[in-house]
Amino acid sequence: MSVEDKRSFLHGVVAPTVLKPSPLWWCIVLLVCLQPSTCQSRNGPSQEGSCICTSDILSCTALGLEQIPKEMPVSAVTLDLSHNQIAQLKEASFLGLSRLETLRVSHNQLTSIEPRAFHNSSGTLLRHLDLSSNHLCDLEQHYFIDLPGLEELLLFNNRIVRVESSAFAKLSNLRKAYLSHNRLTDFPFFSIQKHTHSELLLLDLSSNRLPKLPLEDISNLPITIQRGLYLHNNSLVCDCSMYGLFHRWAELNFTSVTEFKEEHTCLVYGMQKGTVRFFKHDRYFEKCNIIGMKLPVPEQEGNVLANVGSAVVLHCVTNLTGQNVTFFWVSPNQGYLEPPGNREQSIKMYSNGSLEIKGASAEDSGMYLCMAMDKLQKCNETREVNLTVVMHQSHEHHESFNTGFTTLLGCVVSLVLVLMYLYLTPCRCPPCRKAPPPAAATTAPNQANEAGAGSAQSSILTPTPPTTTEGPGRKTSLSNSLPT
């Protein structure tokens, strides 16, 4: 039977019969329609399998891929290439993915990223990049140069031993960077500044091999970055300056310290066997003068109050740091100050731009202007600090102390006099004349006076007041008994 005969037969036999679809038939149709489509990798489906496309997500996980697939849908917003065998990100690996926002290449064999690997991709739209659990050893300058919109960068569990100073220079929108569980012995803290990384809130450098911290560079970081700087589980050598930094962060209740106190350790004399949990066993640092440590202060008010004769330090708080930054001050009398200070050594300047005035006087009051200049980047910043030097204000405390002491002394003297009055025998005075009985009205005033005098004497010599004296007569007798 030919094809046309079959069609005519079906048309004549089957078509007139109307069949109602069963519920099972509808379920089969829905399952077929909702099944995700597959996107073949560049190696083809015959080898290791195919990527899965669902809406704007492209998942190519655990397919044994050794290279980035060549043909990928341009609608992909999230691309997951984790758990493969990719060893290198070549130039234009993500060409055409103009909508890409999240890229995961974790758990691969990455050892390097070629220049322009992210060129002609979404670039400014890419916000999340996961390169964790790979074999990266160096973070070079060109790695992230095409990703100015990146906000979260995951690089933990690699083999990173070196970070170039300009590796994060173009990541102006970076908010979180995770570099824990690597092999870092140094990190360019001076390259992280407020005007270059104003959005950075978290920098995780924990579980590395940092032996010593550049305290000046760390203290010059913005306070928002210091609050989210994680440095636990490193190979830090125990010293007072290191302990002073973490002790100050603990007082400020930074979560990077308070939530990992058990994991903040240091090595006594650099020996691994002498590891000390210095927040739990801080007796090792008992002799450290934490208060006396002159660590740079990240914040300072614009108005500073000092007493006459005391030493005062004015901090030049700017966002410019590094070896190429120079500082100078202009005093209120238009004097120019630069390191090491003036000739009289009454004013001293430190390398971080802080200005110390020894033995401040009233003439030192006024507006001080600090300027920081970066000759390499050709930029500068200024800072104004208003200093007011006043007379010593502690006399109020001395006055209150003297007043209290005088009051206490008066109470003691009064108590002694009362005790003397109660327990010492009074002097024997001649007996007072008894008043004669009232004979006439003319003698009443004299008798009243004598009675008043007797009442006055009894009121002094006896602890209880007299009971036979009236109010007006008592007042008169007391006034008359007083010596003239």
ABEGO torsion letter per residue (X at the ends): XBAAAAAAAAAAAAAABBBBBBAAAAAAAAAAAABBBBBBBAAEAABAEBBBBBEABBBABGAGBABBBABBBAABABBBABGBABABBBBGAABGBAABABBBABGBABABBBBGAABGBAGAABABBBABGBABABBBAAAAAABAABABBBABGBABABBBAAAAAABAABABBBABGBABABBBAAABBAAABAABABBBABGBABABBBAAAAAABBAAAAAABBABGBABBBBAAAAAAAAAAAAAGBAAAAAAAAABBBBBGGBAAABBBAAABAAAAAABBAAABBBBBABBBABBBBBBGBBBBBBBBBABBEAABBBBBBBAAGBBBBOAEBAAGABBBBAAGBBBBBGBBAAABEBBBBBBBBAAAGBBBBBBBBBBBBBBAAAAAAAAAAAAAAAAAAAAAAAAAAAAAAABBBBBBBBBBBBBBBABAAAAAAAAAAAAAAAAAAAAABABBBAABBAAAAAAAAAAABBX
